[in-house]
Amino acid sequence: MGFTVFTDLLIKELNLTRVELSLAYCLGTVASGLTLPWLGKILDKWGERKMAVYSVIATGIILFYLAQTGPLSRALGSVIPAGFAAFLVIGLGFYLVRAAAQGVLSMTCRNVIGKWFDHQRGIALAISGILVSFAYSFAPRGLDWLIQKSGGHQPAWTAMGIGTLAIMAPLAWLLFRDQPEDDGLKMDNGKTPKKKHDNPDMHIHREFSREEAMGDYSFWIFNLTFSFYALYSTAFTFHILSLGEEYNIDREHILSLFVPIAATSVATNLLFGAINAKLRLKTLLLVMNLGCLSAALGMLYLDHPSAVPAYVLGNGIASGGFVSLTGIVLPRFYGRKHLGSISGVNMACMVIASGLGPLLFGVCHHYADSYQLILIASAFIPAALALLSIRANNPQNRITET
């Protein structure tokens, strides 16, 4: 979300076209996604606390690197062609920040909540999701303000790097623990629900390995839904100012839409957190896919006032569902023992998709001079996934049946 306000600044400073910057973003992100299954195994080996501290420190250092992409590309441009130098420098920056921050750190935070909570996992993720949703909505306007106040995107990234190292790294070391059993505790603090759950999704009968999870139909339906939302949400935020220009919507107004989207996302996240123990997760996945469909159609007709509510509500529902379900489904369907390895594959798919999104939107705009075609295509995918989600049952149920 934070790259929204940096996109056009990087295009000017690095003298790259929108397609070239999108391609660098895509290649860097795909490369980072390909390393995440391996990093997921490292997470299982090292534990969440150590991994969180290391990834936060790495993120802070990478932000310092991003602040110097302009000078570095000009220095490298004296040795190799300037355009290729700029492409390599920013591509490496995209790879590093996507692997450390959006990849490992996101995966670690999500997994640690999954390991500490069971019946209360949805509520815990919903509370966490409030901060996530408001951070997402605040990022474009907040970072735009930081750029204006600090005098450019380079000092803004430097300030973010200092804040990450000085605040987030100590918090990760102080507050993270790998799992409750290590400290003589139990999941949900040992509390059990007052009334026994008759929801078959709530019962874990055995731990799945990564290979077993990857052979499960439900894993891929959930995974494809999460990946599509990662693709779409990253693409429209990456090009949001350009999309606003196409619809003759001014910068301030289109950025302001992130606020009601965040409010809807928080409400959806809280609702999913409250009811997930009583409903089948495939039902909530269906609702999320319908939200994605509404978001794509709303963006397609954003120049019509009646489409704005569909765009805002659809994005909010999809975002809230994404934050909630990505943390709930894997430990509930496949257990905790191999959670890092399984979530590594899931995160790899989402990260790769998020890298492809800006490129696909950028290529469409470059050759068609409009985003209309890619938005039409974006409406068909969640519609198909909504139908496929009807059969996305918990594999633990098959064990009971057997």
PyMOL commands that set and color helices and strands:
alter all, ss='L'
color gray80, all
select helices_A, chain A and resi 2-5+7-14+18-46+48-67+69-76+82-116+121-150+153-175+180-183+187-190+200-202+210-214+217-238+240-246+251-256+258-275+281-300+307-334+339-368+372-391+395-401
alter helices_A, ss='H'
color red, helices_A
deselect
rebuild
show_as cartoon
